[in-house]
Amino acid sequence: MRLLYFFFCFCIATTAVAQKSIHSLWTTALKEHVDDDGQVNYAQWKKDTTLLDDYIASLEENPPAEYWSKNDSLAYFINAYNAVTVKLILDHYPLKSIRNLVTPWRFKRFTLAGKKISLNHIEHQILRKMGEARIHFAINCASASCPKLLNTAFYAHSMEEQLEAATRDFINDPIRNQIKQKEMAVSRIFQWFAGDFGSKKERHAFLRKYASIAVNENAKVRFLNYDWQLNE
């Protein structure tokens, strides 16, 4: 039993080091081509996608294991979603919007444990089923109204802090949400994925929790139009 315990601890420690090393490739690529506002220099990035290609290949070669923590898996799939989305845009750049592509979210572009899967699969069949609503402010769809693409990878050891920061930043971004004391004009994300935030009352409480101003409990909620122009 003791040997099994030590083996389990060894696996966890090894995973943490390996994942941090792998995701650091993504951070390096992001630092080169994404600014602090989440704007992406696709034109420059398209000239050299070596780091991005190496990162995606590393993810595919090191799929999640059963002993991984929830945060290990969140980091893996959030980063995979964002990296594959960037790769999708670069493969077709220049273009004005991801929606100019045919079924961009359905095309199977990523290999997980020997099986090709789509962005839809990563988002709806994996990430959303992990019961973490804040993932909606971490994954990026290469569009102006999306939560901004951070210029650093998500890491298991800092997942809680990163998700909190991304959520607070998105909700208080006046371009993407307009929060006032008596009314909240919010992103369509809160409409499209309403169930992930619970009931209407729970969604309302979620928004108030992260708002930088005090919002009335009976504040009205309306949804803003979504800008699908490329985030560049």
BAKOL-78895 format. One line per 2 residues: for each residue x, y, z of N, C-alpha, C. Coordinates in pm, 1 decimal, padded with zeros to 6 digits, always signed. Layout:
<recs>
X Y Z X Y Z X Y Z | ...;
</recs>
This chain:
<recs>
+00082.8 -00120.8 +00000.0 +00000.0 +00000.0 +00000.0 +00086.4 +00126.0 +00000.0 | +00195.4 +00122.6 +00083.7 +00283.7 +00238.0 +00091.2 +00351.2 +00264.0 -00043.7;
+00391.8 +00155.9 -00111.4 +00455.0 +00170.6 -00242.5 +00359.0 +00231.7 -00343.5 | +00231.5 +00188.4 -00334.8 +00129.9 +00241.7 -00424.3 +00110.5 +00390.7 -00399.6;
+00111.3 +00429.3 -00272.7 +00095.3 +00569.6 -00236.5 +00209.4 +00653.3 -00291.8 | +00332.4 +00605.3 -00272.3 +00448.2 +00680.0 -00322.6 +00449.4 +00687.8 -00474.7;
+00402.1 +00580.4 -00539.0 +00395.1 +00580.4 -00685.4 +00293.7 +00684.3 -00731.8 | +00181.8 +00692.5 -00661.6 +00078.2 +00790.1 -00696.0 +00131.5 +00931.9 -00680.1;
+00202.4 +00957.2 -00569.8 +00259.3 +01090.1 -00546.6 +00363.7 +01124.6 -00652.4 | +00441.6 +01023.6 -00691.1 +00543.0 +01043.9 -00794.0 +00477.2 +01081.2 -00926.9;
+00368.1 +01014.0 -00960.7 +00296.5 +01042.1 -01085.2 +00244.3 +01185.6 -01086.8 | +00189.0 +01227.9 -00973.0 +00134.4 +01362.5 -00963.6 +00245.8 +01466.4 -00979.9;
+00356.2 +01445.3 -00910.0 +00467.6 +01539.5 -00916.9 +00526.1 +01545.7 -01057.0 | +00541.0 +01428.9 -01118.4 +00595.5 +01423.5 -01254.1 +00503.5 +01493.0 -01352.8;
+00372.7 +01471.9 -01335.9 +00274.3 +01536.1 -01422.8 +00282.0 +01687.0 -01412.2 | +00291.9 +01739.6 -01290.4 +00296.9 +01884.0 -01269.4 +00415.9 +01945.7 -01340.9;
+00531.8 +01882.5 -01329.8 +00652.7 +01934.9 -01393.6 +00640.8 +01927.8 -01545.8 | +00594.3 +01811.6 -01594.7 +00582.7 +01791.8 -01739.6 +00483.3 +01887.9 -01801.0;
+00367.0 +01905.1 -01737.0 +00265.2 +01993.4 -01791.4 +00311.1 +02138.7 -01791.6 | +00379.4 +02179.8 -01684.2 +00428.8 +02316.9 -01678.4 +00527.1 +02342.3 -01791.8;
+00612.0 +02243.5 -01818.0 +00709.8 +02256.6 -01925.6 +00642.1 +02265.7 -02061.8 | +00542.7 +02179.4 -02083.8 +00471.9 +02178.3 -02212.0 +00397.6 +02310.5 -02233.4;
+00323.2 +02355.5 -02132.8 +00244.2 +02478.1 -02147.8 +00332.1 +02602.4 -02160.7 | +00456.6 +02592.9 -02115.6 +00548.0 +02705.3 -02130.5 +00575.6 +02735.8 -02277.7;
+00567.6 +02635.0 -02363.1 +00580.4 +02656.5 -02507.6 +00470.5 +02751.0 -02556.7 | +00351.6 +02728.1 -02506.7 +00236.2 +02809.6 -02544.5 +00252.7 +02952.5 -02493.8;
+00300.2 +02966.3 -02369.8 +00324.7 +03099.3 -02316.2 +00424.6 +03175.5 -02402.2 | +00532.4 +03109.5 -02442.1 +00634.1 +03174.2 -02525.6 +00574.2 +03223.3 -02656.7;
+00494.1 +03138.9 -02720.4 +00430.3 +03176.6 -02847.5 +00333.6 +03292.8 -02827.8 | +00257.3 +03288.8 -02720.3 +00159.9 +03395.1 -02692.8 +00229.2 +03528.6 -02666.0;
+00336.4 +03525.7 -02587.6 +00409.0 +03648.5 -02555.4 +00460.5 +03717.8 -02681.1 | +00492.9 +03639.5 -02782.5 +00547.9 +03695.2 -02906.0 +00442.1 +03761.4 -02993.7;
+00316.8 +03713.9 -02983.8 +00217.3 +03756.8 -03083.3 +00087.0 +03812.6 -03027.3 | +00071.3 +03816.5 -02894.9 -00053.5 +03865.9 -02834.0 -00020.5 +03976.4 -02734.4;
-00090.1 +04090.5 -02745.9 -00061.9 +04199.7 -02652.6 -00145.4 +04187.2 -02525.7 | -00128.5 +04280.7 -02434.9 -00195.7 +04273.4 -02304.8 -00346.4 +04292.1 -02314.0;
-00395.4 +04343.5 -02428.6 -00539.0 +04360.5 -02449.3 -00601.1 +04241.6 -02522.3 | -00519.5 +04139.1 -02547.9 -00571.0 +04020.4 -02614.6 -00577.0 +04030.6 -02764.9;
-00517.9 +04136.0 -02821.7 -00515.5 +04151.1 -02966.7 -00401.8 +04066.8 -03024.6 | -00433.6 +03995.0 -03132.0 -00339.4 +03899.1 -03189.3 -00281.7 +03951.7 -03320.1;
-00151.5 +03941.1 -03333.3 -00084.2 +03979.3 -03457.3 -00075.7 +03855.2 -03546.3 | -00187.7 +03822.8 -03610.1 -00192.8 +03701.4 -03692.4 -00098.7 +03710.2 -03812.8;
-00085.4 +03828.1 -03870.3 -00000.3 +03843.9 -03988.5 +00143.7 +03806.3 -03957.0 | +00192.7 +03852.1 -03842.7 +00329.6 +03818.7 -03803.0 +00341.6 +03672.7 -03763.0;
+00241.3 +03623.2 -03689.2 +00243.6 +03485.5 -03639.2 +00243.5 +03385.5 -03754.4 | +00171.4 +03418.0 -03859.2 +00161.0 +03326.7 -03973.1 +00296.9 +03300.4 -04039.0;
+00390.0 +03395.0 -04022.5 +00521.9 +03379.7 -04084.1 +00602.4 +03266.6 -04020.5 | +00572.2 +03235.2 -03895.6 +00644.5 +03127.8 -03826.9 +00555.5 +03065.9 -03719.4;
+00503.0 +02948.1 -03747.7 +00412.5 +02879.6 -03653.7 +00481.3 +02761.7 -03584.8 | +00613.5 +02759.9 -03585.5 +00688.1 +02646.1 -03531.5 +00653.1 +02617.6 -03386.2;
+00656.2 +02722.1 -03301.6 +00626.3 +02702.1 -03159.6 +00484.0 +02651.6 -03140.0 | +00391.5 +02710.0 -03212.2 +00251.7 +02668.2 -03202.1 +00235.3 +02523.0 -03245.1;
+00295.4 +02487.4 -03356.6 +00285.4 +02350.4 -03405.9 +00348.7 +02252.1 -03307.3 | +00462.8 +02290.4 -03251.6 +00530.6 +02204.3 -03154.1 +00445.9 +02187.0 -03028.6;
+00380.4 +02294.5 -02988.2 +00296.7 +02287.8 -02867.9 +00178.3 +02194.4 -02888.0 | +00108.3 +02211.1 -02998.2 -00006.6 +02123.7 -03025.8 +00037.6 +01978.6 -03036.2;
+00151.2 +01954.2 -03099.6 +00204.5 +01818.4 -03110.6 +00237.1 +01762.4 -02972.1 | +00291.3 +01846.8 -02883.6 +00324.0 +01802.4 -02747.5 +00198.8 +01765.3 -02669.6;
+00091.6 +01842.8 -02688.5 -00035.0 +01809.9 -02623.3 -00087.1 +01674.7 -02672.6 | -00080.0 +01655.2 -02802.1 -00131.2 +01531.2 -02860.0 -00048.8 +01411.0 -02814.9;
+00078.9 +01431.5 -02792.8 +00167.6 +01322.1 -02750.5 +00160.0 +01294.9 -02600.2 | +00098.0 +01387.2 -02526.2 +00088.8 +01372.2 -02380.1 -00054.9 +01393.5 -02333.3;
-00146.0 +01303.0 -02371.1 -00287.6 +01319.7 -02335.2 -00310.4 +01303.6 -02185.0 | -00423.7 +01351.4 -02135.8 -00454.9 +01339.7 -01993.0 -00454.8 +01195.3 -01944.1;
-00414.0 +01177.3 -01819.7 -00414.0 +01044.9 -01756.2 -00519.6 +01042.3 -01646.0 | -00559.2 +00923.2 -01605.8 -00666.3 +00909.0 -01506.1 -00631.7 +00973.6 -01372.8;
-00503.2 +00977.0 -01338.8 -00463.8 +01029.8 -01208.4 -00448.3 +01182.8 -01208.4 | -00472.9 +01247.0 -01323.5 -00461.1 +01392.6 -01328.6 -00564.4 +01458.9 -01238.0;
-00527.4 +01573.4 -01182.7 -00622.9 +01653.3 -01106.0 -00715.7 +01727.7 -01201.7 | -00822.7 +01781.0 -01147.4 -00915.8 +01859.4 -01228.5 -00844.1 +01979.4 -01290.7;
-00757.4 +02042.7 -01213.4 -00686.0 +02159.4 -01265.2 -00588.0 +02123.0 -01376.1 | -00526.5 +02003.8 -01367.5 -00440.5 +01956.7 -01476.6 -00521.4 +01948.4 -01605.7;
-00640.3 +01890.4 -01594.5 -00725.0 +01871.8 -01712.1 -00777.9 +02004.4 -01764.6 | -00816.6 +02093.9 -01673.3 -00862.9 +02225.4 -01716.3 -00753.6 +02298.8 -01794.3;
-00632.2 +02297.4 -01741.9 -00521.2 +02364.8 -01810.4 -00498.3 +02304.2 -01948.0 | -00498.7 +02172.2 -01954.5 -00474.3 +02102.9 -02080.5 -00577.8 +02141.4 -02185.7;
-00705.4 +02132.2 -02150.5 -00809.9 +02151.4 -02251.0 -00838.4 +02298.8 -02281.4 | -00822.3 +02388.1 -02184.4 -00835.9 +02531.2 -02213.7 -00726.6 +02573.3 -02311.2;
-00604.2 +02534.7 -02279.7 -00491.8 +02570.3 -02367.6 -00505.0 +02504.6 -02504.3 | -00549.2 +02380.3 -02506.4 -00566.8 +02310.6 -02634.8 -00670.5 +02382.0 -02720.1;
-00782.3 +02419.3 -02659.2 -00887.9 +02490.0 -02733.4 -00833.1 +02618.6 -02794.3 | -00762.8 +02696.9 -02713.1 -00712.2 +02824.8 -02761.5 -00605.3 +02807.7 -02868.7;
-00516.6 +02712.1 -02848.9 -00408.8 +02689.9 -02945.9 -00464.0 +02639.6 -03079.1 | -00557.7 +02546.8 -03074.4 -00616.0 +02492.2 -03197.6 -00696.0 +02600.6 -03270.4;
-00761.6 +02689.0 -03195.3 -00835.0 +02800.3 -03257.4 -00739.1 +02893.9 -03330.6 | -00629.1 +02927.4 -03266.0 -00529.5 +03013.3 -03331.1 -00475.8 +02945.9 -03456.3;
-00445.7 +02817.4 -03446.8 -00395.1 +02742.9 -03562.1 -00495.5 +02744.0 -03676.4 | -00623.3 +02730.2 -03643.9 -00729.8 +02734.3 -03743.7 -00729.8 +02868.2 -03817.4;
-00717.7 +02977.1 -03742.7 -00716.1 +03109.7 -03804.1 -00591.8 +03126.5 -03891.6 | -00477.0 +03088.4 -03840.3 -00352.9 +03105.4 -03915.7 -00352.9 +03024.6 -04044.7;
-00413.8 +02907.2 -04041.2 -00419.4 +02822.9 -04160.9 -00501.2 +02886.6 -04272.6 | -00590.2 +02981.1 -04237.2 -00678.6 +03042.9 -04336.6 -00659.6 +03194.5 -04346.4;
-00565.5 +03247.2 -04273.7 -00543.5 +03391.7 -04272.7 -00485.7 +03438.1 -04406.7 | -00528.4 +03556.2 -04458.0 -00614.1 +03655.9 -04391.8 -00763.5 +03627.8 -04408.3;
-00839.5 +03662.2 -04307.4 -00985.2 +03656.9 -04310.4 -01039.1 +03755.6 -04207.3 | -01165.5 +03792.0 -04220.2 -01223.6 +03893.1 -04133.2 -01286.7 +03833.8 -04007.4;
-01330.8 +03708.1 -04017.9 -01400.8 +03647.5 -03904.8 -01389.1 +03496.2 -03910.9 | -01386.6 +03433.6 -03795.0 -01385.6 +03288.2 -03788.9 -01511.4 +03230.6 -03853.2;
-01616.9 +03310.6 -03856.4 -01742.3 +03264.5 -03915.0 -01738.9 +03264.7 -04068.2 | -01632.8 +03317.6 -04125.4 -01615.4 +03307.0 -04270.3 -01576.6 +03164.7 -04310.6;
-01532.7 +03086.2 -04213.4 -01491.8 +02948.0 -04239.2 -01612.9 +02855.7 -04233.1 | -01604.3 +02746.4 -04302.4 -01713.3 +02647.6 -04303.5 -01697.5 +02556.6 -04181.9;
-01800.4 +02551.5 -04100.0 -01804.2 +02468.1 -03978.0 -01672.4 +02469.3 -03900.7 | -01624.4 +02587.6 -03858.9 -01495.4 +02593.6 -03789.5 -01491.6 +02516.9 -03658.4;
-01605.4 +02508.4 -03590.8 -01606.2 +02441.7 -03460.7 -01635.7 +02291.5 -03471.1 | -01677.9 +02246.6 -03586.7 -01712.1 +02105.1 -03603.3 -01601.8 +02022.4 -03668.1;
-01509.9 +02089.3 -03737.4 -01405.0 +02017.7 -03808.1 -01308.6 +01955.5 -03707.3 | -01275.3 +01829.8 -03725.8 -01189.8 +01757.5 -03631.2 -01043.1 +01786.2 -03661.1;
-00981.7 +01867.3 -03572.1 -00847.6 +01918.1 -03596.5 -00746.5 +01877.2 -03490.2 | -00791.7 +01817.1 -03382.4 -00702.0 +01784.9 -03270.5 -00710.4 +01636.2 -03239.4;
-00596.1 +01574.4 -03214.2 -00591.9 +01431.3 -03184.4 -00580.1 +01409.5 -03034.7 | -00678.8 +01343.5 -02978.1 -00679.9 +01311.6 -02835.5 -00682.3 +01160.0 -02819.0;
-00573.5 +01106.4 -02765.0 -00562.9 +00962.2 -02742.7 -00593.4 +00883.5 -02870.5 | -00538.4 +00929.7 -02982.2 -00552.6 +00859.3 -03108.4 -00679.8 +00886.6 -03185.2;
-00766.1 +00972.8 -03130.2 -00893.6 +01002.5 -03195.7 -00902.2 +01150.8 -03229.4 | -00941.7 +01181.0 -03352.5 -00957.7 +01319.2 -03395.1 -01085.0 +01379.0 -03333.3;
-01071.1 +01498.2 -03276.1 -01187.3 +01565.1 -03217.5 -01190.8 +01711.2 -03262.3 | -01306.4 +01774.5 -03243.0 -01328.8 +01912.4 -03287.3 -01322.6 +02009.2 -03169.5;
-01324.0 +02136.9 -03201.1 -01333.6 +02239.1 -03097.2 -01464.6 +02225.7 -03020.0 | -01572.7 +02193.9 -03091.6 -01700.7 +02170.1 -03024.4 -01689.7 +02059.6 -02921.3;
-01617.7 +01954.0 -02956.6 -01602.4 +01840.5 -02864.2 -01526.2 +01885.1 -02739.1 | -01418.4 +01960.1 -02758.1 -01341.4 +02006.5 -02642.7 -01428.1 +02092.8 -02552.2;
-01502.7 +02184.2 -02612.0 -01582.6 +02276.9 -02531.7 -01703.2 +02210.1 -02466.5 | -01784.4 +02142.6 -02548.3 -01913.5 +02094.2 -02498.4 -01908.7 +01955.9 -02433.8;
-01822.9 +01869.0 -02484.1 -01817.9 +01732.6 -02431.6 -01714.5 +01713.9 -02321.6 | -01622.3 +01809.0 -02309.5 -01518.1 +01794.8 -02206.7 -01523.0 +01910.7 -02106.9;
-01492.8 +02031.4 -02151.3 -01481.2 +02143.2 -02057.5 -01612.1 +02175.4 -01986.1 | -01720.6 +02187.4 -02058.5 -01847.4 +02224.0 -01994.2 -01895.2 +02115.6 -01898.8;
-01857.4 +01991.9 -01925.2 -01899.4 +01882.1 -01837.1 -01816.4 +01873.6 -01709.1 | -01716.4 +01959.5 -01698.4 -01634.0 +01960.7 -01577.4 -01695.1 +02048.2 -01468.6;
-01809.4 +02111.2 -01499.9 -01881.9 +02187.1 -01398.0 -01812.3 +02313.8 -01352.7 | -01742.2 +02377.8 -01445.4 -01670.1 +02501.0 -01412.5 -01712.7 +02610.3 -01510.7;
-01809.3 +02693.3 -01468.7 -01864.9 +02795.3 -01558.5 -01761.9 +02898.1 -01602.0 | -01659.0 +02916.8 -01521.7 -01560.6 +03020.6 -01554.1 -01475.3 +02986.5 -01676.4;
-01486.0 +02865.2 -01727.6 -01411.4 +02830.8 -01849.3 -01454.3 +02918.5 -01966.2 | -01576.9 +02970.9 -01959.4 -01626.6 +03054.7 -02069.3 -01550.0 +03186.3 -02081.5;
-01472.9 +03221.9 -01979.5 -01394.0 +03344.5 -01984.3 -01245.7 +03314.2 -02004.0 | -01216.4 +03187.0 -02025.2 -01078.3 +03142.7 -02047.1 -01055.3 +03097.8 -02190.4;
-01157.8 +03040.0 -02252.7 -01143.0 +02995.2 -02391.3 -01178.4 +03109.0 -02485.2 | -01109.6 +03112.2 -02597.6 -01120.2 +03225.5 -02690.1 -01156.0 +03178.3 -02829.6;
-01254.6 +03245.3 -02892.4 -01301.6 +03205.7 -03025.4 -01250.9 +03298.4 -03135.3 | -01139.9 +03367.8 -03106.5 -01074.5 +03453.7 -03206.7 -01163.5 +03566.2 -03256.3;
-01250.0 +03616.2 -03168.4 -01343.0 +03722.2 -03207.8 -01341.4 +03837.4 -03108.1 | -01381.3 +03954.9 -03154.8 -01373.1 +04076.7 -03074.2 -01454.5 +04069.7 -02945.0;
-01570.2 +04005.2 -02949.0 -01655.4 +04000.0 -02830.0 -01621.8 +03885.0 -02736.4 | -01529.6 +03798.7 -02778.4 -01488.0 +03688.4 -02691.4 -01408.2 +03742.3 -02573.3;
-01401.6 +03666.2 -02464.9 -01303.4 +03700.4 -02361.9 -01166.5 +03708.3 -02428.2 | -01084.4 +03802.0 -02386.3 -00958.1 +03821.3 -02456.3 -00864.6 +03701.7 -02438.6;
-00786.6 +03675.8 -02541.9 -00686.2 +03570.3 -02537.4 -00571.4 +03620.2 -02451.4 | -00546.8 +03554.5 -02338.3 -00436.6 +03595.3 -02251.1 -00303.4 +03566.3 -02318.6;
-00202.7 +03647.6 -02289.1 -00071.8 +03619.6 -02346.5 +00013.9 +03534.9 -02252.3 | -00052.8 +03446.5 -02182.6 +00012.3 +03343.2 -02102.9 -00076.6 +03220.1 -02102.1;
-00015.7 +03105.2 -02089.5 -00093.2 +02980.6 -02081.7 -00164.7 +02970.2 -01947.9 | -00263.3 +02883.4 -01940.7 -00324.1 +02847.2 -01812.8 -00244.1 +02731.1 -01754.1;
-00220.4 +02736.2 -01623.3 -00141.8 +02633.4 -01554.8 -00221.9 +02575.8 -01438.8 | -00204.5 +02447.7 -01413.3 -00278.4 +02381.7 -01305.8 -00253.0 +02448.1 -01171.0;
-00127.4 +02483.5 -01144.0 -00092.7 +02536.0 -01011.3 -00151.1 +02674.4 -00985.0 | -00189.6 +02746.0 -01091.3 -00245.7 +02881.2 -01073.2 -00386.2 +02891.9 -01133.1;
-00450.6 +02778.5 -01153.9 -00579.6 +02776.7 -01222.9 -00684.9 +02862.1 -01153.5 | -00699.1 +02848.3 -01023.5 -00801.6 +02923.3 -00951.2 -00781.1 +03074.0 -00967.6;
-00659.5 +03119.7 -00948.1 -00630.6 +03262.2 -00961.0 -00653.2 +03310.9 -01103.3 | -00614.7 +03230.2 -01201.6 -00630.6 +03270.3 -01341.4 -00777.4 +03275.9 -01382.5;
-00856.2 +03178.2 -01338.9 -00998.7 +03178.2 -01372.3 -01070.6 +03295.3 -01306.1 | -01035.1 +03322.9 -01181.5 -01095.9 +03436.2 -01111.8 -01062.2 +03567.1 -01182.6;
-00936.3 +03583.0 -01218.8 -00893.4 +03706.7 -01283.7 -00958.6 +03722.8 -01420.4 | -00965.1 +03614.0 -01496.5 -01024.4 +03619.3 -01630.7 -01173.3 +03653.2 -01622.6;
-01242.0 +03596.1 -01525.5 -01385.6 +03621.4 -01508.7 -01411.3 +03766.1 -01469.2 | -01336.9 +03813.2 -01370.3 -01354.2 +03950.8 -01323.5 -01320.2 +04051.4 -01434.2;
-01213.2 +04022.4 -01508.1 -01170.5 +04111.2 -01616.0 -01276.6 +04118.8 -01725.1 | -01331.8 +04004.0 -01761.7 -01431.8 +04000.1 -01869.3 -01558.9 +04073.7 -01829.3;
-01610.4 +04045.3 -01712.0 -01737.0 +04104.2 -01670.5 -01726.9 +04255.9 -01655.4 | -01609.7 +04303.9 -01616.7 -01593.6 +04448.4 -01596.7 -01532.6 +04519.9 -01716.5;
-01518.3 +04449.6 -01827.3 -01468.9 +04510.3 -01950.5 -01585.1 +04583.6 -02017.7 | -01580.8 +04717.1 -02026.6 -01694.4 +04792.7 -02080.4 -01720.4 +04767.8 -02228.9;
-01624.6 +04709.0 -02298.7 -01646.0 +04674.9 -02439.5 -01733.1 +04550.3 -02451.2 | -01718.5 +04459.1 -02356.7 -01788.3 +04330.5 -02364.0 -01911.1 +04321.8 -02273.0;
-01914.5 +04402.3 -02168.7 -02028.3 +04407.7 -02076.6 -02042.9 +04549.8 -02024.5 | -02165.7 +04591.6 -02000.6 -02189.6 +04725.7 -01948.2 -02270.4 +04711.8 -01819.3;
-02197.8 +04718.4 -01709.2 -02258.7 +04692.4 -01579.1 -02293.4 +04823.5 -01509.1 | -02421.2 +04840.7 -01476.6 -02466.0 +04958.1 -01402.6 -02546.6 +04911.2 -01281.3;
-02573.5 +05002.8 -01192.7 -02641.3 +04967.2 -01068.9 -02780.0 +04908.1 -01093.1 | -02853.7 +04965.0 -01189.8 -02990.8 +04922.0 -01210.2 -03011.9 +04837.7 -01335.6;
-02905.0 +04821.5 -01416.5 -02917.6 +04742.2 -01539.2 -02782.0 +04684.5 -01577.6 | -02785.1 +04562.2 -01627.7 -02664.0 +04499.3 -01677.9 -02686.3 +04457.7 -01822.7;
-02610.1 +04518.8 -01912.7 -02611.6 +04478.5 -02053.7 -02491.6 +04386.9 -02071.0 | -02517.6 +04259.0 -02091.0 -02408.5 +04161.7 -02082.2 -02390.4 +04080.5 -02210.9;
-02278.8 +04012.0 -02215.5 -02241.9 +03929.8 -02331.1 -02344.6 +03819.8 -02357.4 | -02357.6 +03784.7 -02485.4 -02445.4 +03673.6 -02523.7 -02399.4 +03541.5 -02463.1;
-02275.6 +03536.3 -02418.2 -02226.4 +03414.6 -02352.9 -02318.2 +03375.7 -02237.9 | -02370.3 +03475.1 -02167.1 -02457.6 +03448.2 -02052.5 -02596.5 +03401.7 -02095.5;
-02628.0 +03420.3 -02222.0 -02753.9 +03370.4 -02276.6 -02732.9 +03232.7 -02339.5 | -02629.0 +03219.8 -02422.0 -02602.4 +03093.9 -02491.4 -02573.5 +02979.4 -02394.6;
-02506.0 +03010.6 -02285.8 -02466.4 +02906.4 -02190.0 -02532.4 +02929.2 -02054.2 | -02654.9 +02978.0 -02058.9 -02726.5 +03015.3 -01936.6 -02725.7 +02903.4 -01832.5;
-02748.0 +02780.4 -01876.8 -02756.3 +02668.7 -01783.9 -02629.1 +02644.5 -01705.0 | -02515.4 +02682.8 -01761.5 -02388.1 +02662.1 -01692.1 -02374.9 +02752.9 -01570.1;
-02454.6 +02859.1 -01565.4 -02449.5 +02952.0 -01453.6 -02564.4 +02929.2 -01354.9 | -02644.8 +02826.0 -01380.2 -02755.2 +02793.0 -01291.2 -02885.0 +02859.0 -01334.0;
-02969.9 +02885.9 -01240.1 -03097.8 +02951.3 -01266.8 -03074.9 +03098.4 -01300.6 | -03181.7 +03167.3 -01342.6 -03169.7 +03311.3 -01370.9 -03121.9 +03385.9 -01246.7;
-03172.1 +03345.2 -01132.1 -03132.7 +03409.2 -01006.7 -02984.6 +03385.6 -00978.7 | -02938.4 +03263.5 -01003.8 -02797.5 +03230.1 -00980.3 -02706.5 +03301.6 -01080.0;
-02751.6 +03312.3 -01204.1 -02673.1 +03385.4 -01304.0 -02661.5 +03532.0 -01264.2 | -02770.5 +03587.5 -01217.3 -02773.1 +03726.6 -01172.2 -02672.9 +03745.2 -01056.9;
-02674.2 +03651.4 -00963.4 -02583.4 +03657.8 -00848.3 -02437.8 +03643.9 -00892.9 | -02415.2 +03560.1 -00993.1 -02280.4 +03541.4 -01046.8 -02228.1 +03673.5 -01102.8;
-02309.2 +03741.3 -01181.6 -02269.5 +03869.3 -01239.5 -02242.9 +03973.2 -01131.2 | -02328.9 +03979.3 -01031.1 -02311.4 +04077.3 -00923.9 -02185.7 +04047.9 -00842.3;
-02156.5 +03920.0 -00825.4 -02038.5 +03880.3 -00746.7 -01910.2 +03937.7 -00806.3 | -01901.2 +03935.1 -00938.9 -01776.5 +03976.1 -01003.6 -01776.8 +04122.1 -01049.5;
-01890.3 +04186.7 -01046.0 -01898.4 +04326.2 -01088.7 -01817.6 +04414.9 -00994.2 | -01752.9 +04515.7 -01050.4 -01669.4 +04605.1 -00969.3 -01751.4 +04711.5 -00898.6;
-01880.2 +04721.4 -00932.6 -01969.1 +04814.5 -00863.4 -02082.1 +04736.4 -00797.1 | -02147.6 +04797.7 -00702.1 -02260.7 +04733.7 -00635.2 -02382.4 +04738.6 -00727.4;
-02434.1 +04620.8 -00761.7 -02548.1 +04611.1 -00853.1 -02671.9 +04569.1 -00773.6 | -02783.0 +04633.5 -00801.6 -02907.4 +04599.2 -00732.8 -02948.0 +04455.4 -00760.2;
-03007.0 +04391.9 -00661.0 -03052.1 +04253.4 -00676.9 -03161.1 +04241.1 -00782.7 | -03234.5 +04346.7 -00803.8 -03343.0 +04344.7 -00903.7 -03302.8 +04417.0 -01033.3;
-03172.7 +04435.2 -01054.7 -03126.1 +04501.4 -01176.8 -03168.1 +04421.2 -01299.4 | -03210.5 +04491.1 -01402.0 -03251.4 +04424.9 -01526.0 -03129.1 +04374.9 -01602.3;
-03149.7 +04268.0 -01680.4 -03042.3 +04211.8 -01761.7 -03086.6 +04208.2 -01907.5 | -03004.0 +04259.7 -01995.5 -03027.0 +04246.3 -02138.3 -02896.2 +04200.8 -02203.6;
-02906.0 +04150.6 -02326.3 -02789.9 +04091.5 -02392.3 -02744.3 +04176.2 -02511.1 | -02613.7 +04194.2 -02520.1 -02553.8 +04274.9 -02625.9 -02534.3 +04193.4 -02753.1;
-02526.2 +04262.6 -02865.3 -02490.9 +04195.9 -02990.5 -02347.2 +04146.5 -02982.4 | -02318.7 +04038.9 -03054.1 -02185.9 +03978.5 -03049.2 -02106.3 +04017.0 -03172.4;
-01986.1 +04067.8 -03150.4 -01898.6 +04110.2 -03258.8 -01804.7 +03995.2 -03296.1 | -01824.9 +03939.9 -03417.3 -01747.3 +03824.5 -03461.9 -01624.1 +03863.0 -03544.3;
-01593.0 +03991.7 -03550.6 -01471.8 +04031.6 -03621.5 -01349.0 +03973.5 -03551.9 | -01245.9 +03947.4 -03632.3 -01125.2 +03886.5 -03579.2 -01061.9 +03973.9 -03470.0;
-01006.5 +03909.2 -03369.3 -00944.8 +03981.1 -03257.1 -00800.2 +04021.8 -03291.4 | -00789.1 +04114.5 -03382.9 -00655.7 +04163.0 -03421.9 -00653.4 +04315.4 -03430.0;
</recs>
